[in-house]
Amino acid sequence: MNILIFTPYIGANYGGIGRAVEGIAGGLASQNLNVDVITTDANNLEKLLLPLNIWTNENKYRIRYFPCWHKHDFVWSWQLLNWLIHNLHKYDLVHTHTVFAPIVSVVNLLCNLKRIPYVMTPHGMLEPWALSYKAGKKRFYYNLIEKKILQRASAIHVIANLEAKNVKSLGFNHLAIVNNGIYRHEFTALPDTEIFYRQFPATRNKHLILFLGRIDPKKGLDLLAEAFAPVLSKFPHAHLVVAGPNSIGYLTTVKKYFSQAGCKDAVTFTGMLTGTIKYAALAAANLYVAPSYSEGFSISILEAMAAGKPCIITTGCNFPEAAHAKAAYVVDINIDAVANALIQCLSYPEHAQNTGTRARELIMQNYTWESAAQKLVEAYKAILNSTLPKLSINNLGVSSSNTH
């Protein structure tokens, strides 16, 4: 089976989509599929400094970067589209990532014209909060273009059960439910915490609370600032680490939130952390917090749980299974709920650590890229064999007549 994966961007400055694409591609390749990834050199305000227009071998799959024009999330590449026109016929199925992006829409339309099955992954962009953000533009684009493209897809790949429910409410039933994951080997042993402390000495000898994600309005950092103030007054040795790229210039506003809450001096803004320093930050953290208004299915949360950290996450993070397993503190999206959970964890550290232990077990057993890839392969085979309507919502998807 020859699979082509397309994402308009894979750079780390765009957050978790790139990591999800890499995880999916590596997982599928480990299932003996021939996997190619095409993308651009966009990296938000920057460019990726990588070889262009040639294949590069990654973890058992190939990736090809094309030059593009871009401004933030808007990406366009004539060279990529020209290559696709001449090479699309080589693939059995195309898997595209993100919605509300013209270049993604064109790729999906090309697949439809050439009668190549395509699967779409919205990555939480069809969630109620996401649809309400800049709603006017999205409503226009959705009604004019996106709705028809979603209807014609062989399947819409959703990454959480709650996301499936929300996408179904829009009238789509041809879903494949496959969660994001982590690689087990990356969490067998975390790096020495000294790696993190040496680079950020203000965090040494503190009770560290880690936020790991893009500096973006949907991440709930306004809530976190107000929630952290009462935590700090009760626990003076608490220290918050805000780690993530300032991809849309929102950091100044975030710092203002913490200044107004009177707790900015107990916050370290690290910028984006990757590789060893990121895992060292996870090792050093006592708690992890994700106060998001909306998520698809956060890889950062999975990573924190795999690291055995007690996690405070909101209902907007789409992970009720963590609450059912008593593997995370899943709270409402408001200041008091986040603050109370943080205070509870710091007040009863042994109970919190037991939650972290359950979190690690839950992720290692159920949320790895290996298991996700197996489910995606089943979905691809069902599409190519025209049997997607027979799938069950409990394993891969919901019945649909929209197959090729």
C-alpha positions, 0 to 999 in steps of 0.5 A, spaced: 500 500 500 502 506 497 500 512 502 502 519 501 501 524 507 500 531 506 501 537 511 502 544 509 507 545 515 511 540 519 515 546 523 515 545 530 513 553 531 506 550 529 505 546 535 503 539 535 500 538 528 507 536 525 509 531 531 502 528 529 504 527 522 511 525 524 508 520 529 503 517 524 508 517 518 513 513 522 507 508 525 505 507 518 512 505 515 513 500 521 507 497 519 510 495 512 506 501 508 510 505 503 509 512 506 511 518 503 510 525 506 510 532 502 510 539 506 513 545 505 519 549 508 514 554 512 515 555 520 510 560 522 515 567 522 521 563 519 523 558 514 525 551 515 533 550 513 532 544 509 534 541 502 528 542 498 525 538 492 528 532 494 526 526 498 529 525 505 529 519 508 526 519 515 524 513 520 522 508 515 519 513 511 520 519 506 519 526 506 520 532 501 520 539 502 517 544 497 519 552 497 513 556 499 510 563 500 507 563 507 504 568 512 503 565 519 498 559 518 497 561 510 501 557 506 502 556 498 506 552 494 506 552 486 511 547 486 508 542 491 501 542 487 505 542 480 509 535 483 502 533 486 499 533 479 504 529 476 505 524 481 498 523 485 497 517 481 502 513 484 499 513 491 493 508 493 490 513 498 492 520 500 492 523 508 491 530 508 492 534 515 488 541 517 482 544 514 480 551 513 487 552 509 486 553 501 492 549 499 489 543 503 483 544 499 486 544 493 490 537 494 483 534 496 480 537 490 485 534 486 484 527 489 477 527 488 478 529 480 483 524 479 479 519 483 484 517 489 481 516 496 483 521 501 482 521 508 482 528 512 484 530 519 482 536 522 486 536 528 481 539 533 479 545 528 472 543 527 471 543 535 466 548 537 471 553 540 475 553 534 469 554 530 467 560 534 474 563 533 474 568 527 467 565 526 465 569 520 471 567 516 471 560 517 463 560 516 464 563 509 469 558 507 466 552 510 459 553 507 463 555 500 468 550 500 470 546 506 463 542 507 463 539 500 470 537 501 469 534 508 463 530 505 467 527 499 472 525 503 473 517 504 473 518 511 474 524 516 480 522 521 478 524 528 483 524 534 478 523 540 471 520 542 469 527 544 471 530 537 467 525 533 461 527 537 462 534 535 464 532 528 458 528 527 453 534 530 456 537 523 452 532 519 458 527 518 458 520 519 464 517 515 469 517 521 475 514 523 477 515 530 484 514 532 488 517 537 494 521 537 500 517 541 507 517 543 513 513 542 514 508 548 522 508 548 522 516 549 519 515 556 523 509 558 528 514 562 528 521 562 534 526 562 537 528 568 534 534 571 540 538 571 540 539 564 534 543 565 536 547 571 543 549 568 539 553 563 533 556 567 537 556 574 531 560 577 527 554 577 532 550 581 529 548 588 522 550 586 515 546 586 515 546 578 508 547 574 509 546 567 505 548 561 508 546 555 504 548 548 504 554 543 503 561 546 496 561 543 489 564 546 486 557 545 491 555 550 487 558 556 493 562 559 489 567 561 485 562 566 492 560 568 495 567 570 489 568 575 489 561 577 496 561 579 496 567 583 492 564 589 496 557 588 503 562 589 500 565 595 499 558 599 505 555 596 511 560 595 516 555 593 511 554 587 514 556 580 510 556 573 514 554 567 511 556 560 514 553 555 512 554 548 513 558 541 510 565 541 508 563 534 503 569 533 506 574 537 501 573 543 507 572 548 506 580 550 499 579 552 500 573 556 506 576 560 501 582 561 496 577 564 501 574 569 503 581 571 496 583 572 495 577 577 501 579 581 505 573 580 509 574 574 516 574 578 514 566 579 514 564 572 519 562 567 518 563 560 523 558 556 520 559 549 520 553 545 523 546 548 525 540 543 529 534 544 533 533 550 531 539 554 524 538 553 524 531 556 529 534 562 523 539 563 518 534 564 523 530 568 524 536 573 516 538 573 512 536 579 505 538 576 503 539 568 497 543 567 493 544 560 488 550 561 485 549 554 479 552 552 479 547 546 484 541 543 484 536 538 488 531 542 494 534 545 500 530 544 504 534 550 498 532 555 500 524 552 507 526 553 506 529 560 502 523 562 507 518 559 512 521 564 508 519 570 506 527 571 500 529 575 496 532 570 491 538 571 487 538 564 480 542 562 474 538 559 476 542 553 482 537 552 477 532 550 480 527 554 475 524 559 478 517 559 483 520 563 478 522 568 475 515 568 481 512 569 483 516 575 489 518 571 489 526 571 485 531 574 480 533 569 476 540 571 472 545 568 474 551 564 474 556 569 479 559 574 477 556 580 477 549 578 484 550 575 487 553 582 483 548 586 486 542 582 493 545 583 492 546 590 490 539 591 496 536 588 501 541 592 497 539 598 497 532 597 503 530 593 503 523 594 496 522 592 498 526 586 504 522 584 499 516 585 495 519 579 501 520 575 503 513 576 496 511 573 497 516 568 503 513 565 500 506 565 494 508 561 498 512 556 503 506 555 498 501 554 493 505 550 496 511 547 502 509 542 504 511 535 504 503 534 497 502 536 495 508 532 498 506 526 495 499 526 488 502 527 489 507 521 492 501 517 485 497 518 481 504 516 485 505 510 484 497 508 477 498 509 476 504 505 480 501 499 476 495 500 470 499 500 468 496 507 468 503 511 460 502 512 461 496 516 466 499 521 464 500 528 464 507 532 468 503 538 474 501 534 475 505 527 469 509 525 462 510 524 458 507 518 458 512 511 456 511 504 462 516 502 467 511 500 471 510 493 
